Amino acid sequence: MKMDLLSQHEAFLRAIFDAPEDDTPRLVYADFLQENGEEDRAEFIRLGCEGARLAEDHPRRIDLQADMNAIVRKYTMHAADARWPWERSSVRGFPEPFGPIHLHGYSLEDVQSLRWSVVRRSPEWYGCKSAKFMQPSRLGSEQIDVFLSLPFTQQVTAWDLSGEVREVGGGVSGEAETFALIDVIQQPTITNAGVETLARHRGARRITALDLRNNNLDNDAARALVKSPYLDNLKRLDLYEGNRFRGKVWQQVLERFGEDVVG
């Protein structure tokens, strides 16, 4: 079955970041880009790969850098491609994976657009091993299922799904002094249903670190984690802070994952 154009891009990026020291997938992708009318991106990759093979004092480096700078200048004013080309951070034609993937929950509403955006502007996400959801996010069953199936998350092993806690308020003046009235507001990132979907999903097998703090989760979420057949590779589970567990369920969590894993 022939893949559509987007899926072909994604397959190339997966191969590139699965073998980060090998130029062959990069150069094959460059040929593909040229065949599909993206000559500048193709040339940027080829120049980057060639430069990486040269000694620091090789005279050819001057010409290579000049050619790459010309591509950079050509796209400087293209707001739609604000992250391309990667003038300062490119290594052999691509940005280096650095830190976690940062996503908002609403970005999962248009999966096609998200996938194209990653291909065009954030291809290094294919090499990132961690992901963090930013506020505002409210991940239920559908969003978690989508996230686990995205092509650029298949290598993610550390998930930060922690909610946010903010202090709001101000001072109230009395006769003698000013009193500070501070409210603590919790903004969860994932619902109980989202945790239950995560625990039942085969993709959870690859998770080694999971942060679920400050989500106001209850016993149902904890029981789902305990009963999951796919969370055997967890080395760190941050769960207790900012959630609502009663009765024996916390002891069950400790028994399933171990006190050295759970926090």
Summary of the structure (lengths in Angstrom):
residues: 263
radius of gyration: 23.3
end to end distance: 46.1
largest distance: 78.4
contacts: 762
relative contact order: 0.09
helix: 48%
strand: 17%
